[in-house]
Amino acid sequence: MLNRINLKNILVLDIETVPQYASYDEVPEVWKELWKKKMQRELKDGLTPDGLYQRAGIYAEFGKIICICAGYFYENGSGLSFKVKAFYGDDEKKLLEDFSDTLGKSFSTDEHLLCGHNSKEFDFPYIARRCLVNGLAIPYLLDNAGKKPWEVQLIDTMDMWKFGDYKNFTSLNLLAAIFGIESPKDDIDGSQVWSTYWIEKDLERIKNYCMKDVVTVAQLLLKFKGMELLKPDKISFTN
């Protein structure tokens, strides 16, 4: 698997998102109505629009990105290494501008690829949509309008694991366990990002969690290529 792909051409990424408001009470009335319509099918068994609002972060129309972590493979004198950079903060537009600028400078040719886990379903379209909302150009690798399927430069470790089995969903945490990779969920998981951001106001903790997800996807790529996992001293982090 992946034998024809050069690891040094891959940028591995992960995003963390939250609802645009800290609580349902703060949501403007027009957006409350839109949220009710969005959640119409879910309003059963006593569930209410306000009770479901913690889910708003998974929808690009109602959420925002607070962290993008991206990592790349490179060779140094002692072999393959991996570096992760974090783009994070309360200002989504600034975060997206910084990420897009870096992407444009270093990963913007036809030989480059973006990779994540369940990223075709979530991360990639979310970034593109939020770029448009913020009045920003969509980065080259994410702008797929008019491209043929084989021209799209996006790969997804969950898609790879499916092997065409479209009814199958496998979490990153489960794949990490299967391949003996250290779990990225040793502190918080995705369901806790909302409270960690809006209640605990601990963006650093979310950033660290996001970085771990990127490293896990990178290690998974190595396993998919039949290679050894990277040792901790071969992995570095920067903001």
VOKOL-136789 format. One line per field, with one value per residue: x, y, z of N, C-alpha, C in turn; residue in one letter; residue number from 1. Coordinates in nm, 2 decimals, always signed. Atoms other than C-alpha are relative to their C-alpha. Example, Ala and Ser with C-alpha at 12.3 -4.5 7.8 and 13.67 -1.06 7.14 Angstrom:
# VOKOL-136789
nc1: (+0.09/-0.09)
nc2: (-0.12/-0.11)
nc3: (+0.00/+0.00)
cac1: (+1.23/+1.37)
cac2: (-0.45/-0.11)
cac3: (+0.78/+0.71)
cc1: (+0.09/-0.08)
cc2: (+0.12/+0.11)
cc3: (+0.00/+0.08)
resn: (A/S)
resi: (1/2)
//
This chain:
# VOKOL-136789
nc1: (+0.08/-0.07/-0.13/-0.03/+0.01/-0.12/+0.05/-0.05/+0.10/+0.12/+0.02/+0.10/+0.06/+0.12/+0.06/+0.09/+0.10/+0.10/+0.11/-0.04/+0.04/-0.03/+0.12/+0.11/+0.06/-0.07/+0.02/+0.11/+0.13/+0.00/-0.08/+0.07/+0.10/-0.07/-0.05/+0.11/+0.03/-0.11/+0.01/+0.14/+0.01/-0.06/+0.08/+0.09/-0.04/-0.03/-0.11/+0.03/-0.10/-0.10/-0.07/-0.09/-0.08/-0.14/-0.04/-0.01/-0.14/-0.03/+0.06/-0.07/+0.09/+0.03/-0.12/-0.12/-0.13/-0.08/-0.13/-0.04/-0.14/-0.04/-0.14/-0.07/-0.12/-0.12/-0.13/-0.11/-0.11/+0.02/+0.12/+0.13/+0.06/+0.13/+0.02/+0.13/+0.01/+0.13/+0.06/+0.12/+0.03/+0.14/+0.03/+0.00/-0.05/-0.15/-0.05/+0.01/-0.09/-0.13/-0.01/+0.00/-0.13/-0.10/+0.03/-0.03/-0.14/-0.07/+0.07/+0.09/-0.02/+0.08/-0.05/+0.03/+0.13/+0.04/+0.05/+0.05/+0.08/+0.14/-0.02/+0.08/+0.14/+0.01/-0.11/-0.03/+0.11/+0.03/-0.09/+0.04/+0.12/-0.03/-0.08/+0.10/+0.07/-0.09/-0.05/-0.14/-0.01/-0.02/-0.13/-0.01/+0.02/+0.13/+0.09/+0.02/+0.11/-0.03/-0.11/+0.04/-0.03/-0.15/-0.08/+0.02/-0.12/+0.03/+0.01/+0.07/-0.04/+0.12/+0.03/-0.10/+0.03/+0.12/-0.02/+0.12/+0.11/+0.05/+0.08/-0.09/-0.06/-0.10/-0.06/-0.14/-0.05/+0.00/-0.11/-0.12/-0.01/-0.03/-0.14/-0.09/-0.04/+0.05/+0.13/+0.00/+0.11/-0.04/+0.04/+0.14/+0.04/+0.08/+0.13/-0.03/-0.06/+0.09/-0.01/-0.14/-0.01/+0.10/+0.01/-0.13/-0.08/-0.14/-0.04/-0.13/+0.03/+0.06/-0.11/-0.08/+0.08/+0.01/-0.13/-0.01/+0.08/-0.08/-0.11/+0.06/+0.03/-0.13/-0.05/+0.09/-0.05/-0.12/+0.04/+0.06/-0.11/-0.08/-0.12/+0.00/+0.05/-0.10/-0.03/+0.04/-0.10/+0.01/+0.12/-0.01/+0.12/-0.02/+0.12)
nc2: (-0.12/-0.13/+0.02/-0.10/-0.14/-0.05/-0.05/-0.14/-0.09/+0.01/-0.09/+0.06/-0.10/+0.03/-0.12/+0.00/-0.09/-0.02/-0.09/-0.14/-0.07/+0.08/+0.07/-0.02/-0.12/-0.11/+0.01/-0.09/+0.07/+0.05/+0.12/+0.11/+0.06/+0.08/+0.12/+0.09/+0.06/+0.10/+0.11/+0.04/+0.14/+0.05/-0.04/+0.11/+0.06/-0.10/-0.09/-0.14/-0.07/-0.05/+0.12/+0.06/-0.11/+0.04/+0.06/-0.10/-0.01/+0.09/-0.06/-0.12/-0.11/-0.05/+0.02/-0.07/+0.07/-0.07/+0.06/+0.09/+0.05/+0.06/+0.06/+0.05/+0.09/-0.05/+0.08/-0.07/+0.08/+0.13/+0.07/-0.07/-0.07/-0.06/-0.12/-0.05/-0.14/-0.03/-0.13/+0.01/-0.13/-0.03/-0.07/+0.10/-0.06/-0.01/+0.14/+0.05/-0.08/+0.05/+0.13/-0.01/-0.05/+0.10/+0.10/-0.05/-0.01/+0.13/+0.12/-0.06/+0.05/+0.12/+0.12/+0.00/+0.07/-0.02/+0.12/+0.00/+0.12/-0.05/-0.14/-0.04/-0.02/-0.10/-0.10/-0.07/-0.09/-0.10/-0.11/-0.07/-0.08/-0.11/-0.10/-0.08/-0.08/-0.11/-0.09/+0.04/+0.10/+0.14/+0.04/+0.08/+0.14/+0.02/-0.06/+0.11/-0.03/+0.03/+0.10/+0.14/+0.08/+0.04/-0.13/-0.05/+0.03/+0.03/+0.14/+0.02/+0.13/+0.08/+0.06/+0.10/+0.11/+0.05/+0.09/+0.01/+0.03/-0.13/+0.00/+0.02/-0.11/+0.04/-0.12/-0.01/+0.06/+0.15/+0.03/-0.02/+0.12/+0.12/-0.01/-0.02/-0.14/-0.07/-0.06/-0.14/-0.04/+0.02/-0.12/-0.03/+0.04/-0.10/-0.04/-0.09/-0.12/-0.11/-0.05/-0.05/-0.13/-0.11/-0.01/+0.00/-0.09/+0.06/+0.02/+0.07/+0.14/+0.05/+0.00/+0.12/+0.12/-0.01/+0.04/+0.15/+0.07/-0.01/+0.10/+0.13/+0.02/+0.02/+0.14/+0.09/+0.00/+0.08/+0.14/+0.03/+0.02/+0.11/-0.05/+0.00/-0.12/-0.10/-0.01/-0.14/-0.10/-0.03/-0.08/-0.14/-0.08/-0.15/-0.08)
nc3: (+0.00/+0.00/+0.05/+0.11/-0.06/-0.08/-0.13/-0.01/+0.07/-0.07/-0.12/-0.08/-0.08/-0.08/-0.05/-0.11/+0.02/-0.11/+0.04/+0.01/-0.12/-0.11/-0.04/+0.09/-0.04/+0.06/+0.14/+0.05/+0.02/+0.14/+0.01/-0.08/+0.09/+0.10/-0.07/-0.02/+0.13/+0.03/-0.10/+0.00/+0.00/-0.12/-0.12/-0.05/-0.13/-0.10/+0.04/+0.03/+0.08/-0.09/-0.05/+0.11/+0.05/-0.01/+0.12/+0.11/+0.05/+0.11/+0.12/+0.04/+0.00/-0.13/-0.08/+0.05/-0.02/-0.10/+0.01/+0.11/-0.01/+0.12/-0.02/+0.12/-0.01/+0.06/-0.03/-0.05/+0.00/-0.07/+0.06/+0.01/-0.12/+0.02/-0.07/-0.01/-0.03/-0.04/+0.03/-0.09/-0.06/+0.00/+0.12/+0.10/+0.13/-0.01/+0.00/+0.14/+0.09/-0.03/+0.05/+0.15/+0.04/-0.01/+0.10/+0.13/+0.02/-0.01/+0.05/+0.10/+0.13/+0.04/-0.06/-0.15/-0.04/-0.13/-0.06/-0.13/-0.02/+0.03/+0.04/+0.12/-0.05/-0.10/+0.00/+0.13/+0.04/-0.11/+0.02/+0.12/-0.03/-0.09/+0.08/+0.07/-0.09/-0.05/+0.11/+0.04/+0.10/-0.04/+0.04/+0.12/-0.02/-0.04/+0.10/+0.09/+0.10/+0.14/+0.01/+0.02/-0.13/-0.01/-0.01/-0.13/-0.08/-0.14/-0.04/-0.13/-0.06/-0.02/+0.14/+0.03/-0.08/+0.05/+0.11/+0.08/-0.09/-0.03/-0.12/-0.11/-0.06/-0.09/-0.07/-0.01/-0.13/+0.02/+0.08/-0.07/-0.09/+0.09/+0.05/-0.11/-0.01/-0.13/+0.02/-0.01/-0.09/-0.14/-0.09/+0.04/+0.14/+0.08/-0.07/-0.11/+0.05/-0.02/-0.13/-0.02/+0.06/-0.04/-0.15/-0.06/+0.08/+0.01/+0.14/+0.01/-0.01/+0.12/+0.10/-0.03/+0.04/+0.15/+0.05/-0.02/+0.11/+0.12/-0.01/+0.02/+0.14/+0.06/-0.04/+0.08/+0.14/+0.00/-0.01/+0.13/+0.09/-0.05/-0.06/-0.14/-0.06/-0.04/-0.14/-0.05/+0.02/+0.15/+0.02/-0.06/+0.00/+0.00/+0.01)
cac1: (+0.00/+0.12/+0.43/+0.41/+0.37/+0.67/+0.61/+0.80/+0.52/+0.25/+0.12/-0.07/-0.33/-0.61/-0.85/-1.04/-1.37/-1.63/-1.97/-1.95/-2.11/-2.04/-2.40/-2.73/-2.86/-2.60/-2.70/-2.89/-3.26/-3.22/-2.95/-3.15/-3.43/-3.18/-3.03/-3.37/-3.43/-3.09/-3.16/-3.53/-3.47/-3.28/-3.55/-3.70/-3.69/-3.69/-3.40/-3.41/-3.23/-3.04/-2.95/-2.80/-2.61/-2.28/-2.28/-2.28/-1.90/-1.92/-2.11/-1.92/-2.23/-2.26/-1.90/-1.56/-1.20/-0.99/-0.69/-0.52/-0.21/-0.01/+0.30/+0.55/+0.82/+1.17/+1.52/+1.80/+2.14/+2.00/+1.70/+1.33/+1.18/+0.85/+0.77/+0.43/+0.33/+0.02/-0.20/-0.45/-0.63/-0.97/-0.94/-1.04/-0.97/-0.61/-0.56/-0.68/-0.47/-0.16/-0.23/-0.31/+0.01/+0.22/+0.04/+0.09/+0.46/+0.55/+0.27/+0.11/+0.22/+0.07/+0.30/+0.19/-0.09/-0.29/-0.38/-0.59/-0.82/-1.19/-1.06/-1.24/-1.57/-1.48/-1.14/-1.09/-1.44/-1.47/-1.15/-1.26/-1.61/-1.47/-1.22/-1.52/-1.71/-1.41/-1.36/-1.04/-0.93/-0.94/-0.59/-0.48/-0.48/-0.83/-0.99/-1.13/-1.39/-1.37/-1.10/-1.14/-1.14/-0.78/-0.67/-0.78/-0.47/-0.63/-0.59/-0.76/-0.63/-0.99/-1.06/-0.74/-0.85/-1.19/-1.05/-1.38/-1.60/-1.82/-2.03/-1.73/-1.62/-1.30/-1.18/-0.83/-0.80/-0.90/-0.65/-0.38/-0.45/-0.44/-0.10/+0.05/+0.06/+0.03/-0.32/-0.38/-0.68/-0.48/-0.60/-0.92/-1.12/-1.33/-1.64/-1.46/-1.32/-1.63/-1.61/-1.23/-1.26/-1.57/-1.57/-1.21/-1.07/-0.77/-0.67/-0.32/-0.47/-0.67/-0.37/-0.17/-0.45/-0.47/-0.09/-0.11/-0.38/-0.15/+0.14/-0.09/-0.20/+0.17/+0.26/-0.04/+0.09/+0.42/+0.25/+0.05/+0.38/+0.52/+0.77/+0.88/+0.72/+0.91/+1.08/+0.98/+1.32/+1.23/+0.92/+0.92/+0.66/+0.64/+0.38)
cac2: (+0.00/+0.35/+0.21/+0.47/+0.77/+0.96/+1.03/+1.36/+1.49/+1.43/+1.70/+1.53/+1.74/+1.74/+2.01/+2.09/+2.27/+2.42/+2.59/+2.96/+3.05/+2.93/+2.84/+2.82/+3.12/+3.34/+3.23/+3.51/+3.43/+3.39/+3.13/+2.95/+2.90/+2.78/+2.54/+2.40/+2.33/+2.16/+1.94/+1.87/+1.50/+1.47/+1.63/+1.32/+1.13/+1.45/+1.61/+1.99/+2.23/+2.38/+2.03/+1.94/+2.27/+2.11/+1.93/+2.25/+2.24/+1.96/+2.17/+2.43/+2.65/+2.67/+2.60/+2.74/+2.61/+2.68/+2.46/+2.31/+2.10/+1.99/+1.76/+1.66/+1.39/+1.49/+1.33/+1.44/+1.29/+1.01/+0.91/+0.99/+1.24/+1.42/+1.77/+1.91/+2.27/+2.41/+2.70/+2.78/+3.07/+3.23/+3.43/+3.18/+3.41/+3.47/+3.10/+3.01/+3.29/+3.16/+2.80/+2.89/+3.09/+2.81/+2.56/+2.79/+2.82/+2.46/+2.23/+2.37/+2.16/+1.86/+1.62/+1.72/+1.54/+1.62/+1.34/+1.29/+1.04/+1.07/+1.39/+1.37/+1.36/+1.62/+1.81/+1.90/+2.03/+2.21/+2.41/+2.49/+2.61/+2.82/+2.98/+3.09/+3.21/+3.42/+3.57/+3.37/+3.18/+2.80/+2.66/+2.49/+2.14/+2.18/+2.35/+2.05/+2.22/+2.08/+1.82/+1.46/+1.20/+1.09/+1.46/+1.52/+1.54/+1.42/+1.09/+0.95/+0.68/+0.57/+0.53/+0.33/+0.10/+0.05/-0.12/-0.03/-0.13/+0.18/+0.07/+0.05/+0.32/+0.27/+0.53/+0.65/+0.53/+0.17/+0.17/+0.30/+0.00/-0.25/-0.13/-0.08/+0.30/+0.51/+0.63/+1.00/+1.00/+0.98/+1.32/+1.44/+1.32/+1.49/+1.50/+1.71/+1.98/+2.20/+2.21/+2.24/+2.54/+2.73/+2.63/+2.55/+2.79/+2.57/+2.61/+2.48/+2.15/+2.12/+2.21/+1.93/+1.68/+1.79/+1.75/+1.39/+1.30/+1.42/+1.21/+0.91/+0.95/+0.98/+0.66/+0.49/+0.59/+0.43/+0.11/+0.11/+0.13/-0.16/+0.06/+0.09/+0.35/+0.67/+0.69/+0.99/+1.16/+1.16/+1.37/+1.75/+2.01/+2.39/+2.66)
cac3: (+0.00/-0.08/-0.25/-0.53/-0.29/-0.16/+0.21/+0.17/-0.06/+0.20/+0.44/+0.72/+0.89/+1.15/+1.26/+1.58/+1.57/+1.81/+1.79/+1.71/+2.04/+2.39/+2.46/+2.28/+2.47/+2.30/+1.95/+1.75/+1.70/+1.32/+1.37/+1.64/+1.38/+1.12/+1.38/+1.47/+1.10/+1.07/+1.37/+1.28/+1.23/+1.56/+1.78/+1.93/+2.26/+2.45/+2.27/+2.22/+1.99/+2.29/+2.41/+2.07/+2.04/+2.15/+1.82/+1.62/+1.59/+1.34/+1.09/+0.90/+0.88/+1.26/+1.38/+1.35/+1.33/+1.64/+1.55/+1.24/+1.29/+1.00/+0.98/+0.72/+0.67/+0.60/+0.59/+0.80/+0.87/+1.08/+0.86/+0.84/+1.08/+1.12/+1.22/+1.33/+1.32/+1.49/+1.37/+1.65/+1.82/+1.87/+1.54/+1.28/+0.98/+1.10/+1.16/+0.81/+0.65/+0.83/+0.73/+0.37/+0.34/+0.46/+0.24/-0.06/+0.00/+0.07/-0.05/-0.37/-0.66/-0.85/-0.67/-0.32/-0.13/+0.18/+0.42/+0.73/+0.89/+0.78/+0.63/+0.30/+0.49/+0.75/+0.76/+0.39/+0.31/+0.65/+0.58/+0.23/+0.35/+0.63/+0.39/+0.18/+0.48/+0.59/+0.24/+0.17/-0.13/-0.11/-0.10/-0.42/-0.29/-0.15/-0.45/-0.64/-0.86/-1.21/-1.12/-1.23/-0.94/-1.02/-1.02/-0.66/-0.43/-0.11/+0.06/+0.37/+0.60/+0.68/+0.30/+0.27/+0.55/+0.39/+0.08/-0.10/+0.20/+0.21/+0.50/+0.73/+0.97/+1.17/+1.43/+1.44/+1.80/+1.69/+1.41/+1.64/+1.88/+1.59/+1.48/+1.82/+1.79/+2.11/+2.15/+2.07/+2.31/+2.63/+2.76/+2.58/+2.28/+2.02/+2.24/+2.50/+2.27/+2.31/+2.69/+2.69/+2.47/+2.59/+2.96/+3.05/+2.79/+2.75/+2.39/+2.45/+2.56/+2.25/+2.03/+2.20/+2.14/+1.77/+1.73/+1.87/+1.61/+1.33/+1.46/+1.48/+1.12/+1.02/+1.21/+1.04/+0.70/+0.79/+0.89/+0.57/+0.38/+0.58/+0.76/+1.12/+1.35/+1.42/+1.76/+1.98/+1.92/+1.54/+1.60/+1.67/+1.73/+1.66/+1.68)
cc1: (+0.09/+0.15/+0.05/+0.00/+0.12/-0.05/+0.03/-0.09/-0.13/+0.00/-0.12/-0.07/-0.12/-0.05/-0.08/-0.10/-0.10/-0.12/+0.05/-0.03/+0.02/-0.12/-0.11/-0.07/+0.06/-0.02/-0.11/-0.12/+0.00/+0.07/-0.06/-0.11/+0.07/+0.06/-0.11/-0.04/+0.10/-0.02/-0.14/-0.01/+0.05/-0.09/-0.11/+0.05/+0.04/+0.11/-0.05/+0.11/+0.12/+0.08/+0.09/+0.11/+0.15/+0.05/+0.02/+0.14/+0.03/-0.06/+0.07/-0.09/-0.02/+0.12/+0.11/+0.13/+0.08/+0.15/+0.02/+0.14/+0.04/+0.15/+0.05/+0.12/+0.12/+0.12/+0.10/+0.12/-0.02/-0.13/-0.12/-0.04/-0.13/-0.02/-0.15/-0.01/-0.15/-0.04/-0.13/-0.02/-0.15/-0.04/+0.01/+0.06/+0.16/+0.06/+0.00/+0.10/+0.14/+0.02/+0.01/+0.13/+0.11/-0.02/+0.04/+0.15/+0.07/-0.08/-0.11/+0.02/-0.07/+0.06/-0.03/-0.14/-0.03/-0.06/-0.05/-0.08/-0.15/+0.00/-0.08/-0.15/-0.01/+0.11/+0.01/-0.12/-0.03/+0.10/-0.04/-0.13/+0.03/+0.09/-0.10/-0.07/+0.08/+0.06/+0.14/-0.01/+0.02/+0.14/+0.00/-0.04/-0.14/-0.11/-0.02/-0.10/+0.06/+0.11/-0.07/+0.04/+0.15/+0.09/+0.00/+0.12/-0.02/-0.01/-0.04/+0.03/-0.13/-0.04/+0.09/-0.04/-0.13/+0.02/-0.13/-0.12/-0.07/-0.09/+0.08/+0.06/+0.10/+0.07/+0.15/+0.06/+0.00/+0.12/+0.14/+0.02/+0.04/+0.14/+0.10/+0.06/-0.06/-0.12/+0.01/-0.11/+0.04/-0.03/-0.15/-0.03/-0.09/-0.12/+0.03/+0.06/-0.09/+0.02/+0.14/+0.02/-0.08/-0.01/+0.13/+0.09/+0.14/+0.03/+0.13/-0.03/-0.06/+0.10/+0.09/-0.07/+0.00/+0.14/+0.02/-0.08/+0.08/+0.12/-0.05/-0.03/+0.13/+0.05/-0.08/+0.05/+0.13/-0.03/-0.06/+0.10/+0.09/+0.13/-0.01/-0.06/+0.11/+0.02/-0.03/+0.11/+0.00/-0.12/+0.02/-0.12/+0.04/-0.13/+0.02)
cc2: (+0.13/-0.01/+0.11/+0.14/+0.03/+0.07/+0.15/+0.10/+0.01/+0.10/-0.07/+0.10/-0.05/+0.14/-0.02/+0.11/+0.01/+0.08/+0.14/+0.07/-0.10/-0.07/+0.04/+0.13/+0.12/+0.00/+0.10/-0.08/-0.06/-0.13/-0.11/-0.07/-0.09/-0.13/-0.10/-0.07/-0.11/-0.12/-0.06/-0.15/-0.06/+0.03/-0.10/-0.05/+0.11/+0.10/+0.14/+0.07/+0.05/-0.12/-0.06/+0.10/-0.04/-0.06/+0.10/+0.02/-0.09/+0.04/+0.13/+0.12/+0.06/-0.01/+0.09/-0.08/+0.08/-0.06/-0.08/-0.04/-0.08/-0.05/-0.05/-0.09/+0.07/-0.09/+0.09/-0.10/-0.14/-0.07/+0.08/+0.06/+0.06/+0.12/+0.05/+0.15/+0.03/+0.15/+0.00/+0.14/+0.02/+0.07/-0.09/+0.05/+0.01/-0.14/-0.06/+0.07/-0.06/-0.14/+0.00/+0.05/-0.10/-0.11/+0.05/+0.01/-0.13/-0.12/+0.05/-0.05/-0.13/-0.13/-0.01/-0.06/+0.05/-0.13/+0.02/-0.12/+0.05/+0.14/+0.04/+0.03/+0.13/+0.12/+0.09/+0.09/+0.11/+0.11/+0.08/+0.09/+0.12/+0.10/+0.09/+0.09/+0.12/+0.09/-0.03/-0.09/-0.14/-0.04/-0.10/-0.14/-0.04/+0.04/-0.11/+0.02/-0.02/-0.11/-0.14/-0.07/-0.03/+0.12/+0.05/-0.05/-0.02/-0.15/-0.01/-0.14/-0.09/-0.06/-0.11/-0.13/-0.07/-0.10/-0.02/-0.04/+0.12/+0.00/-0.01/+0.13/-0.05/+0.12/-0.01/-0.07/-0.16/-0.04/+0.01/-0.13/-0.12/+0.00/+0.03/+0.14/+0.06/+0.08/+0.15/+0.05/-0.02/+0.11/+0.03/-0.07/+0.10/+0.05/+0.10/+0.13/+0.12/+0.05/+0.05/+0.14/+0.11/+0.00/+0.01/+0.11/-0.04/-0.04/-0.08/-0.15/-0.06/-0.01/-0.13/-0.13/-0.01/-0.05/-0.16/-0.07/+0.00/-0.10/-0.14/-0.03/-0.03/-0.14/-0.10/-0.01/-0.09/-0.15/-0.05/-0.03/-0.11/+0.05/+0.01/+0.14/+0.09/+0.00/+0.14/+0.10/+0.04/+0.09/+0.13/+0.08/+0.15/+0.07/+0.11)
cc3: (+0.00/-0.06/-0.10/+0.05/+0.08/+0.12/+0.01/-0.08/+0.07/+0.11/+0.08/+0.09/+0.08/+0.05/+0.13/-0.02/+0.12/-0.05/+0.01/+0.13/+0.12/+0.05/-0.10/+0.03/-0.07/-0.16/-0.05/-0.04/-0.14/-0.01/+0.09/-0.09/-0.11/+0.07/+0.03/-0.13/-0.03/+0.08/+0.00/+0.02/+0.13/+0.12/+0.03/+0.13/+0.10/-0.03/-0.05/-0.08/+0.09/+0.05/-0.10/-0.04/+0.01/-0.13/-0.12/-0.06/-0.12/-0.13/-0.03/+0.00/+0.14/+0.09/-0.05/+0.03/+0.11/-0.01/-0.13/+0.03/-0.12/+0.02/-0.13/+0.03/-0.06/+0.04/+0.06/+0.01/+0.06/-0.04/+0.00/+0.13/-0.04/+0.09/-0.01/+0.04/+0.03/-0.04/+0.09/+0.06/-0.01/-0.13/-0.12/-0.14/+0.00/-0.01/-0.14/-0.09/+0.02/-0.06/-0.15/-0.05/+0.00/-0.10/-0.14/-0.03/-0.01/-0.06/-0.10/-0.14/-0.03/+0.06/+0.15/+0.03/+0.15/+0.05/+0.14/+0.02/+0.00/-0.05/-0.12/+0.04/+0.09/-0.02/-0.13/-0.03/+0.11/-0.02/-0.12/+0.02/+0.09/-0.06/-0.07/+0.09/+0.05/-0.12/-0.05/-0.12/+0.05/-0.04/-0.12/+0.01/+0.04/-0.10/-0.11/-0.10/-0.14/-0.01/-0.02/+0.13/+0.01/+0.01/+0.14/+0.09/+0.15/+0.02/+0.15/+0.05/+0.03/-0.14/-0.03/+0.07/-0.05/-0.11/-0.08/+0.08/+0.05/+0.12/+0.13/+0.05/+0.11/+0.06/-0.01/+0.12/-0.02/-0.09/+0.07/+0.09/-0.08/-0.04/+0.10/+0.01/+0.13/-0.03/+0.01/+0.10/+0.15/+0.10/-0.03/-0.13/-0.06/+0.07/+0.11/-0.05/+0.03/+0.15/+0.04/-0.05/+0.07/+0.15/+0.07/-0.06/+0.00/-0.14/-0.02/+0.01/-0.12/-0.11/+0.02/-0.04/-0.15/-0.06/+0.01/-0.11/-0.13/+0.00/-0.02/-0.14/-0.07/+0.03/-0.08/-0.14/-0.01/+0.00/-0.13/-0.11/+0.04/+0.07/+0.15/+0.05/+0.03/+0.15/+0.04/-0.03/-0.15/-0.03/+0.08/-0.02/+0.00/-0.01/-0.11)
resn: (M/L/N/R/I/N/L/K/N/I/L/V/L/D/I/E/T/V/P/Q/Y/A/S/Y/D/E/V/P/E/V/W/K/E/L/W/K/K/K/M/Q/R/E/L/K/D/G/L/T/P/D/G/L/Y/Q/R/A/G/I/Y/A/E/F/G/K/I/I/C/I/C/A/G/Y/F/Y/E/N/G/S/G/L/S/F/K/V/K/A/F/Y/G/D/D/E/K/K/L/L/E/D/F/S/D/T/L/G/K/S/F/S/T/D/E/H/L/L/C/G/H/N/S/K/E/F/D/F/P/Y/I/A/R/R/C/L/V/N/G/L/A/I/P/Y/L/L/D/N/A/G/K/K/P/W/E/V/Q/L/I/D/T/M/D/M/W/K/F/G/D/Y/K/N/F/T/S/L/N/L/L/A/A/I/F/G/I/E/S/P/K/D/D/I/D/G/S/Q/V/W/S/T/Y/W/I/E/K/D/L/E/R/I/K/N/Y/C/M/K/D/V/V/T/V/A/Q/L/L/L/K/F/K/G/M/E/L/L/K/P/D/K/I/S/F/T/N)
resi: (1/2/3/4/5/6/7/8/9/10/11/12/13/14/15/16/17/18/19/20/21/22/23/24/25/26/27/28/29/30/31/32/33/34/35/36/37/38/39/40/41/42/43/44/45/46/47/48/49/50/51/52/53/54/55/56/57/58/59/60/61/62/63/64/65/66/67/68/69/70/71/72/73/74/75/76/77/78/79/80/81/82/83/84/85/86/87/88/89/90/91/92/93/94/95/96/97/98/99/100/101/102/103/104/105/106/107/108/109/110/111/112/113/114/115/116/117/118/119/120/121/122/123/124/125/126/127/128/129/130/131/132/133/134/135/136/137/138/139/140/141/142/143/144/145/146/147/148/149/150/151/152/153/154/155/156/157/158/159/160/161/162/163/164/165/166/167/168/169/170/171/172/173/174/175/176/177/178/179/180/181/182/183/184/185/186/187/188/189/190/191/192/193/194/195/196/197/198/199/200/201/202/203/204/205/206/207/208/209/210/211/212/213/214/215/216/217/218/219/220/221/222/223/224/225/226/227/228/229/230/231/232/233/234/235/236/237/238/239)
//
